[in-house]
Amino acid sequence: MISTGVIVLAQTYIFKVFEQLFNIRNVMKNLNRAFGHAIEMVEMLDEPHEIIDRTNEIMQVTSGKIEFKDVEFKYIDTSPIFK
């Protein structure tokens, strides 16, 4: 004869097993998504560069300067980070 407690215990164990299977499914789904993103990144990294240096000459800079005018950076709808 099976008591009510045994039935409740068995049912609780079954729910816990299904809960863990559901968690494994979520982990596998996230892992699959991560592998997909990794494959896309490898494809991007394997693309040849657009700029190819075709000279063997060594560039020698004797003088020069870099000047920024009217440059600012800000995120959308925020105050400027720098000007």
Biopython code that builds the backbone (N, CA, C, O; Angstrom):
import numpy as np
from Bio.PDB.StructureBuilder import StructureBuilder

atoms = [
    (1, "MET", "N", (0.840, -1.174, 0.000)),
    (1, "MET", "CA", (0.000, 0.000, 0.000)),
    (1, "MET", "C", (0.896, 1.253, 0.000)),
    (1, "MET", "O", (1.878, 1.319, 0.740)),
    (2, "ILE", "N", (0.553, 2.228, -0.825)),
    (2, "ILE", "CA", (1.337, 3.455, -0.955)),
    (2, "ILE", "C", (0.608, 4.577, -0.229)),
    (2, "ILE", "O", (-0.586, 4.798, -0.432)),
    (3, "SER", "N", (1.343, 5.274, 0.613)),
    (3, "SER", "CA", (0.716, 6.356, 1.376)),
    (3, "SER", "C", (0.760, 7.667, 0.578)),
    (3, "SER", "O", (1.450, 7.769, -0.436)),
    (4, "THR", "N", (0.030, 8.635, 1.044)),
    (4, "THR", "CA", (-0.016, 9.952, 0.413)),
    (4, "THR", "C", (1.362, 10.612, 0.436)),
    (4, "THR", "O", (1.755, 11.280, -0.520)),
    (5, "GLY", "N", (2.082, 10.422, 1.526)),
    (5, "GLY", "CA", (3.422, 11.010, 1.645)),
    (5, "GLY", "C", (4.374, 10.493, 0.586)),
    (5, "GLY", "O", (5.171, 11.257, 0.040)),
    (6, "VAL", "N", (4.302, 9.194, 0.286)),
    (6, "VAL", "CA", (5.163, 8.601, -0.739)),
    (6, "VAL", "C", (4.806, 9.161, -2.113)),
    (6, "VAL", "O", (5.692, 9.440, -2.921)),
    (7, "ILE", "N", (3.523, 9.322, -2.376)),
    (7, "ILE", "CA", (3.088, 9.881, -3.664)),
    (7, "ILE", "C", (3.584, 11.327, -3.809)),
    (7, "ILE", "O", (4.083, 11.712, -4.866)),
    (8, "VAL", "N", (3.444, 12.120, -2.742)),
    (8, "VAL", "CA", (3.902, 13.516, -2.779)),
    (8, "VAL", "C", (5.419, 13.567, -2.955)),
    (8, "VAL", "O", (5.930, 14.393, -3.710)),
    (9, "LEU", "N", (6.137, 12.686, -2.260)),
    (9, "LEU", "CA", (7.586, 12.635, -2.370)),
    (9, "LEU", "C", (8.007, 12.274, -3.793)),
    (9, "LEU", "O", (8.902, 12.907, -4.354)),
    (10, "ALA", "N", (7.372, 11.267, -4.376)),
    (10, "ALA", "CA", (7.698, 10.848, -5.743)),
    (10, "ALA", "C", (7.391, 11.968, -6.729)),
    (10, "ALA", "O", (8.166, 12.225, -7.650)),
    (11, "GLN", "N", (6.263, 12.628, -6.533)),
    (11, "GLN", "CA", (5.884, 13.724, -7.415)),
    (11, "GLN", "C", (6.891, 14.881, -7.292)),
    (11, "GLN", "O", (7.247, 15.493, -8.299)),
    (12, "THR", "N", (7.346, 15.181, -6.084)),
    (12, "THR", "CA", (8.328, 16.241, -5.869)),
    (12, "THR", "C", (9.640, 15.897, -6.560)),
    (12, "THR", "O", (10.245, 16.758, -7.198)),
    (13, "TYR", "N", (10.085, 14.657, -6.442)),
    (13, "TYR", "CA", (11.310, 14.224, -7.119)),
    (13, "TYR", "C", (11.180, 14.354, -8.634)),
    (13, "TYR", "O", (12.101, 14.806, -9.314)),
    (14, "ILE", "N", (10.021, 13.948, -9.148)),
    (14, "ILE", "CA", (9.799, 14.052, -10.604)),
    (14, "ILE", "C", (9.846, 15.509, -11.041)),
    (14, "ILE", "O", (10.452, 15.817, -12.067)),
    (15, "PHE", "N", (9.223, 16.413, -10.291)),
    (15, "PHE", "CA", (9.264, 17.843, -10.630)),
    (15, "PHE", "C", (10.689, 18.377, -10.593)),
    (15, "PHE", "O", (11.078, 19.176, -11.445)),
    (16, "LYS", "N", (11.470, 17.937, -9.605)),
    (16, "LYS", "CA", (12.866, 18.382, -9.500)),
    (16, "LYS", "C", (13.696, 17.883, -10.682)),
    (16, "LYS", "O", (14.542, 18.610, -11.204)),
    (17, "VAL", "N", (13.452, 16.652, -11.096)),
    (17, "VAL", "CA", (14.175, 16.108, -12.257)),
    (17, "VAL", "C", (13.837, 16.910, -13.505)),
    (17, "VAL", "O", (14.730, 17.258, -14.277)),
    (18, "PHE", "N", (12.559, 17.206, -13.712)),
    (18, "PHE", "CA", (12.174, 17.998, -14.876)),
    (18, "PHE", "C", (12.725, 19.421, -14.797)),
    (18, "PHE", "O", (13.077, 20.006, -15.821)),
    (19, "GLU", "N", (12.801, 19.975, -13.598)),
    (19, "GLU", "CA", (13.369, 21.310, -13.427)),
    (19, "GLU", "C", (14.849, 21.309, -13.817)),
    (19, "GLU", "O", (15.316, 22.235, -14.481)),
    (20, "GLN", "N", (15.578, 20.285, -13.412)),
    (20, "GLN", "CA", (16.997, 20.198, -13.770)),
    (20, "GLN", "C", (17.168, 19.966, -15.271)),
    (20, "GLN", "O", (18.094, 20.508, -15.874)),
    (21, "LEU", "N", (16.298, 19.175, -15.877)),
    (21, "LEU", "CA", (16.352, 18.978, -17.326)),
    (21, "LEU", "C", (16.084, 20.292, -18.060)),
    (21, "LEU", "O", (16.714, 20.583, -19.076)),
    (22, "PHE", "N", (15.151, 21.077, -17.542)),
    (22, "PHE", "CA", (14.867, 22.381, -18.134)),
    (22, "PHE", "C", (16.083, 23.289, -18.007)),
    (22, "PHE", "O", (16.404, 24.015, -18.948)),
    (23, "ASN", "N", (16.771, 23.267, -16.859)),
    (23, "ASN", "CA", (17.973, 24.072, -16.671)),
    (23, "ASN", "C", (19.085, 23.634, -17.626)),
    (23, "ASN", "O", (19.795, 24.473, -18.180)),
    (24, "ILE", "N", (19.236, 22.322, -17.819)),
    (24, "ILE", "CA", (20.234, 21.815, -18.767)),
    (24, "ILE", "C", (19.898, 22.287, -20.172)),
    (24, "ILE", "O", (20.794, 22.650, -20.934)),
    (25, "ARG", "N", (18.626, 22.285, -20.519)),
    (25, "ARG", "CA", (18.200, 22.769, -21.832)),
    (25, "ARG", "C", (18.589, 24.223, -22.021)),
    (25, "ARG", "O", (19.070, 24.597, -23.091)),
    (26, "ASN", "N", (18.387, 25.069, -20.981)),
    (26, "ASN", "CA", (18.761, 26.479, -21.082)),
    (26, "ASN", "C", (20.269, 26.648, -21.233)),
    (26, "ASN", "O", (20.733, 27.490, -22.002)),
    (27, "VAL", "N", (21.025, 25.846, -20.500)),
    (27, "VAL", "CA", (22.488, 25.925, -20.611)),
    (27, "VAL", "C", (22.923, 25.526, -22.013)),
    (27, "VAL", "O", (23.779, 26.184, -22.603)),
    (28, "MET", "N", (22.354, 24.474, -22.546)),
    (28, "MET", "CA", (22.705, 24.029, -23.904)),
    (28, "MET", "C", (22.308, 25.066, -24.944)),
    (28, "MET", "O", (23.028, 25.280, -25.919)),
    (29, "LYS", "N", (21.164, 25.709, -24.739)),
    (29, "LYS", "CA", (20.730, 26.755, -25.668)),
    (29, "LYS", "C", (21.709, 27.923, -25.651)),
    (29, "LYS", "O", (22.085, 28.433, -26.707)),
    (30, "ASN", "N", (22.126, 28.351, -24.454)),
    (30, "ASN", "CA", (23.085, 29.449, -24.347)),
    (30, "ASN", "C", (24.447, 29.062, -24.909)),
    (30, "ASN", "O", (25.115, 29.888, -25.530)),
    (31, "LEU", "N", (24.865, 27.821, -24.699)),
    (31, "LEU", "CA", (26.128, 27.345, -25.240)),
    (31, "LEU", "C", (26.088, 27.323, -26.760)),
    (31, "LEU", "O", (27.053, 27.713, -27.418)),
    (32, "ASN", "N", (24.977, 26.870, -27.314)),
    (32, "ASN", "CA", (24.810, 26.847, -28.762)),
    (32, "ASN", "C", (24.864, 28.263, -29.327)),
    (32, "ASN", "O", (25.489, 28.496, -30.361)),
    (33, "ARG", "N", (24.212, 29.204, -28.654)),
    (33, "ARG", "CA", (24.234, 30.597, -29.091)),
    (33, "ARG", "C", (25.662, 31.160, -29.031)),
    (33, "ARG", "O", (26.082, 31.883, -29.935)),
    (34, "ALA", "N", (26.403, 30.830, -27.970)),
    (34, "ALA", "CA", (27.779, 31.308, -27.833)),
    (34, "ALA", "C", (28.666, 30.740, -28.934)),
    (34, "ALA", "O", (29.510, 31.454, -29.475)),
    (35, "PHE", "N", (28.485, 29.460, -29.274)),
    (35, "PHE", "CA", (29.254, 28.877, -30.375)),
    (35, "PHE", "C", (28.920, 29.561, -31.693)),
    (35, "PHE", "O", (29.807, 29.789, -32.516)),
    (36, "GLY", "N", (27.662, 29.886, -31.899)),
    (36, "GLY", "CA", (27.265, 30.602, -33.120)),
    (36, "GLY", "C", (27.942, 31.953, -33.218)),
    (36, "GLY", "O", (28.428, 32.333, -34.284)),
    (37, "HIS", "N", (27.976, 32.696, -32.089)),
    (37, "HIS", "CA", (28.649, 33.994, -32.092)),
    (37, "HIS", "C", (30.151, 33.829, -32.312)),
    (37, "HIS", "O", (30.773, 34.637, -33.001)),
    (38, "ALA", "N", (30.729, 32.788, -31.730)),
    (38, "ALA", "CA", (32.163, 32.552, -31.901)),
    (38, "ALA", "C", (32.482, 32.245, -33.360)),
    (38, "ALA", "O", (33.501, 32.704, -33.877)),
    (39, "ILE", "N", (31.640, 31.488, -34.020)),
    (39, "ILE", "CA", (31.863, 31.177, -35.434)),
    (39, "ILE", "C", (31.803, 32.446, -36.271)),
    (39, "ILE", "O", (32.611, 32.630, -37.181)),
    (40, "GLU", "N", (30.841, 33.328, -35.965)),
    (40, "GLU", "CA", (30.752, 34.594, -36.693)),
    (40, "GLU", "C", (32.001, 35.448, -36.478)),
    (40, "GLU", "O", (32.489, 36.082, -37.414)),
    (41, "MET", "N", (32.517, 35.467, -35.255)),
    (41, "MET", "CA", (33.716, 36.249, -34.964)),
    (41, "MET", "C", (34.925, 35.695, -35.714)),
    (41, "MET", "O", (35.735, 36.463, -36.232)),
    (42, "VAL", "N", (35.054, 34.374, -35.777)),
    (42, "VAL", "CA", (36.172, 33.772, -36.501)),
    (42, "VAL", "C", (36.074, 34.104, -37.981)),
    (42, "VAL", "O", (37.088, 34.370, -38.626)),
    (43, "GLU", "N", (34.866, 34.090, -38.523)),
    (43, "GLU", "CA", (34.686, 34.456, -39.932)),
    (43, "GLU", "C", (35.118, 35.896, -40.176)),
    (43, "GLU", "O", (35.753, 36.189, -41.189)),
    (44, "MET", "N", (34.776, 36.806, -39.247)),
    (44, "MET", "CA", (35.187, 38.202, -39.393)),
    (44, "MET", "C", (36.701, 38.343, -39.298)),
    (44, "MET", "O", (37.308, 39.103, -40.051)),
    (45, "LEU", "N", (37.301, 37.614, -38.378)),
    (45, "LEU", "CA", (38.750, 37.709, -38.211)),
    (45, "LEU", "C", (39.498, 37.103, -39.393)),
    (45, "LEU", "O", (40.623, 37.509, -39.684)),
    (46, "ASP", "N", (38.892, 36.140, -40.074)),
    (46, "ASP", "CA", (39.531, 35.515, -41.231)),
    (46, "ASP", "C", (39.430, 36.361, -42.496)),
    (46, "ASP", "O", (40.117, 36.078, -43.478)),
    (47, "GLU", "N", (38.583, 37.398, -42.491)),
    (47, "GLU", "CA", (38.460, 38.265, -43.672)),
    (47, "GLU", "C", (39.759, 39.002, -43.911)),
    (47, "GLU", "O", (40.373, 39.491, -42.963)),
    (48, "PRO", "N", (40.191, 39.092, -45.161)),
    (48, "PRO", "CA", (41.415, 39.850, -45.433)),
    (48, "PRO", "C", (41.199, 41.343, -45.193)),
    (48, "PRO", "O", (40.095, 41.861, -45.361)),
    (49, "HIS", "N", (42.259, 42.010, -44.803)),
    (49, "HIS", "CA", (42.186, 43.442, -44.567)),
    (49, "HIS", "C", (42.021, 44.185, -45.881)),
    (49, "HIS", "O", (42.497, 43.734, -46.922)),
    (50, "GLU", "N", (41.341, 45.334, -45.829)),
    (50, "GLU", "CA", (41.134, 46.122, -47.041)),
    (50, "GLU", "C", (42.396, 46.880, -47.434)),
    (50, "GLU", "O", (42.634, 47.116, -48.618)),
    (51, "ILE", "N", (43.200, 47.261, -46.454)),
    (51, "ILE", "CA", (44.414, 48.025, -46.726)),
    (51, "ILE", "C", (45.596, 47.070, -46.698)),
    (51, "ILE", "O", (45.844, 46.389, -45.703)),
    (52, "ILE", "N", (46.320, 47.034, -47.812)),
    (52, "ILE", "CA", (47.474, 46.153, -47.921)),
    (52, "ILE", "C", (48.697, 47.026, -48.156)),
    (52, "ILE", "O", (48.716, 47.829, -49.088)),
    (53, "ASP", "N", (49.709, 46.877, -47.327)),
    (53, "ASP", "CA", (50.946, 47.625, -47.473)),
    (53, "ASP", "C", (51.796, 46.925, -48.523)),
    (53, "ASP", "O", (52.269, 45.809, -48.307)),
    (54, "ARG", "N", (51.989, 47.585, -49.660)),
    (54, "ARG", "CA", (52.689, 46.958, -50.765)),
    (54, "ARG", "C", (54.141, 47.421, -50.886)),
    (54, "ARG", "O", (54.814, 47.091, -51.863)),
    (55, "THR", "N", (54.613, 48.154, -49.939)),
    (55, "THR", "CA", (55.976, 48.653, -50.018)),
    (55, "THR", "C", (56.822, 48.052, -48.908)),
    (55, "THR", "O", (56.321, 47.737, -47.828)),
    (56, "ASN", "N", (58.090, 47.899, -49.182)),
    (56, "ASN", "CA", (59.018, 47.401, -48.178)),
    (56, "ASN", "C", (59.828, 48.533, -47.565)),
    (56, "ASN", "O", (60.694, 48.301, -46.721)),
    (57, "GLU", "N", (59.542, 49.763, -47.995)),
    (57, "GLU", "CA", (60.267, 50.910, -47.478)),
    (57, "GLU", "C", (59.862, 51.190, -46.036)),
    (57, "GLU", "O", (58.708, 51.007, -45.649)),
    (58, "ILE", "N", (60.839, 51.638, -45.253)),
    (58, "ILE", "CA", (60.566, 52.015, -43.870)),
    (58, "ILE", "C", (60.232, 53.494, -43.854)),
    (58, "ILE", "O", (61.003, 54.310, -44.359)),
    (59, "MET", "N", (59.107, 53.842, -43.285)),
    (59, "MET", "CA", (58.684, 55.231, -43.230)),
    (59, "MET", "C", (59.484, 55.958, -42.158)),
    (59, "MET", "O", (59.587, 55.501, -41.020)),
    (60, "GLN", "N", (60.043, 57.090, -42.541)),
    (60, "GLN", "CA", (60.797, 57.896, -41.590)),
    (60, "GLN", "C", (60.133, 59.257, -41.485)),
    (60, "GLN", "O", (60.051, 59.994, -42.468)),
    (61, "VAL", "N", (59.668, 59.584, -40.312)),
    (61, "VAL", "CA", (59.013, 60.864, -40.065)),
    (61, "VAL", "C", (60.025, 61.766, -39.368)),
    (61, "VAL", "O", (60.555, 61.423, -38.311)),
    (62, "THR", "N", (60.285, 62.920, -39.972)),
    (62, "THR", "CA", (61.253, 63.839, -39.364)),
    (62, "THR", "C", (60.563, 64.846, -38.453)),
    (62, "THR", "O", (61.138, 65.262, -37.448)),
    (63, "SER", "N", (59.348, 65.238, -38.788)),
    (63, "SER", "CA", (58.594, 66.140, -37.930)),
    (63, "SER", "C", (57.120, 66.016, -38.274)),
    (63, "SER", "O", (56.740, 65.429, -39.287)),
    (64, "GLY", "N", (56.307, 66.583, -37.406)),
    (64, "GLY", "CA", (54.876, 66.530, -37.668)),
    (64, "GLY", "C", (54.090, 66.758, -36.398)),
    (64, "GLY", "O", (54.645, 66.784, -35.299)),
    (65, "LYS", "N", (52.792, 66.923, -36.563)),
    (65, "LYS", "CA", (51.925, 67.089, -35.413)),
    (65, "LYS", "C", (50.523, 66.639, -35.784)),
    (65, "LYS", "O", (50.151, 66.586, -36.956)),
    (66, "ILE", "N", (49.776, 66.324, -34.774)),
    (66, "ILE", "CA", (48.364, 65.958, -34.943)),
    (66, "ILE", "C", (47.560, 66.997, -34.190)),
    (66, "ILE", "O", (47.809, 67.264, -33.015)),
    (67, "GLU", "N", (46.593, 67.580, -34.880)),
    (67, "GLU", "CA", (45.793, 68.639, -34.266)),
    (67, "GLU", "C", (44.316, 68.291, -34.425)),
    (67, "GLU", "O", (43.857, 67.949, -35.515)),
    (68, "PHE", "N", (43.590, 68.384, -33.329)),
    (68, "PHE", "CA", (42.154, 68.145, -33.335)),
    (68, "PHE", "C", (41.446, 69.474, -33.128)),
    (68, "PHE", "O", (41.766, 70.209, -32.194)),
    (69, "LYS", "N", (40.492, 69.786, -33.987)),
    (69, "LYS", "CA", (39.704, 71.011, -33.847)),
    (69, "LYS", "C", (38.231, 70.640, -33.843)),
    (69, "LYS", "O", (37.783, 69.811, -34.634)),
    (70, "ASP", "N", (37.491, 71.260, -32.948)),
    (70, "ASP", "CA", (36.037, 71.065, -32.862)),
    (70, "ASP", "C", (35.656, 69.586, -32.766)),
    (70, "ASP", "O", (34.802, 69.099, -33.507)),
    (71, "VAL", "N", (36.299, 68.897, -31.849)),
    (71, "VAL", "CA", (36.022, 67.477, -31.649)),
    (71, "VAL", "C", (35.350, 67.317, -30.290)),
    (71, "VAL", "O", (35.801, 67.877, -29.290)),
    (72, "GLU", "N", (34.267, 66.545, -30.267)),
    (72, "GLU", "CA", (33.620, 66.233, -28.998)),
    (72, "GLU", "C", (33.047, 64.835, -29.067)),
    (72, "GLU", "O", (32.800, 64.287, -30.141)),
    (73, "PHE", "N", (32.844, 64.279, -27.896)),
    (73, "PHE", "CA", (32.277, 62.935, -27.805)),
    (73, "PHE", "C", (31.197, 62.938, -26.738)),
    (73, "PHE", "O", (31.388, 63.450, -25.635)),
    (74, "LYS", "N", (30.048, 62.350, -27.093)),
    (74, "LYS", "CA", (28.979, 62.202, -26.108)),
    (74, "LYS", "C", (28.111, 61.021, -26.511)),
    (74, "LYS", "O", (28.025, 60.653, -27.682)),
    (75, "TYR", "N", (27.476, 60.447, -25.514)),
    (75, "TYR", "CA", (26.506, 59.407, -25.772)),
    (75, "TYR", "C", (25.198, 60.078, -26.176)),
    (75, "TYR", "O", (25.018, 61.273, -25.943)),
    (76, "ILE", "N", (24.302, 59.335, -26.766)),
    (76, "ILE", "CA", (23.039, 59.887, -27.240)),
    (76, "ILE", "C", (22.291, 60.519, -26.064)),
    (76, "ILE", "O", (22.122, 59.902, -25.012)),
    (77, "ASP", "N", (21.852, 61.746, -26.264)),
    (77, "ASP", "CA", (21.045, 62.496, -25.286)),
    (77, "ASP", "C", (21.747, 62.681, -23.939)),
    (77, "ASP", "O", (21.094, 62.659, -22.896)),
    (78, "THR", "N", (23.065, 62.861, -23.951)),
    (78, "THR", "CA", (23.789, 63.178, -22.713)),
    (78, "THR", "C", (24.689, 64.360, -22.957)),
    (78, "THR", "O", (24.889, 64.779, -24.097)),
    (79, "SER", "N", (25.225, 64.894, -21.895)),
    (79, "SER", "CA", (26.173, 65.992, -22.052)),
    (79, "SER", "C", (27.500, 65.444, -22.567)),
    (79, "SER", "O", (27.799, 64.267, -22.364)),
    (80, "PRO", "N", (28.299, 66.279, -23.231)),
    (80, "PRO", "CA", (29.555, 65.801, -23.833)),
    (80, "PRO", "C", (30.513, 65.227, -22.779)),
    (80, "PRO", "O", (30.630, 65.751, -21.672)),
    (81, "ILE", "N", (31.181, 64.156, -23.148)),
    (81, "ILE", "CA", (32.188, 63.551, -22.280)),
    (81, "ILE", "C", (33.452, 64.407, -22.337)),
    (81, "ILE", "O", (34.052, 64.705, -21.305)),
    (82, "PHE", "N", (33.852, 64.799, -23.546)),
    (82, "PHE", "CA", (34.970, 65.739, -23.692)),
    (82, "PHE", "C", (34.729, 66.606, -24.909)),
    (82, "PHE", "O", (34.021, 66.220, -25.839)),
    (83, "LYS", "N", (35.334, 67.794, -24.888)),
    (83, "LYS", "CA", (35.262, 68.736, -26.014)),
    (83, "LYS", "C", (36.654, 69.124, -26.414)),
    (83, "LYS", "O", (36.833, 69.911, -27.343)),
]
sb = StructureBuilder()
sb.init_structure("model")
sb.init_model(0)
sb.init_chain("A")
sb.init_seg("    ")
for serial, (resi, resn, name, xyz) in enumerate(atoms, 1):
    if name == "N":
        sb.init_residue(resn, " ", resi, " ")
    sb.init_atom(name, np.array(xyz, "f"), 0.0, 1.0, " ", f" {name:<3s}", serial, name[0])
structure = sb.get_structure()
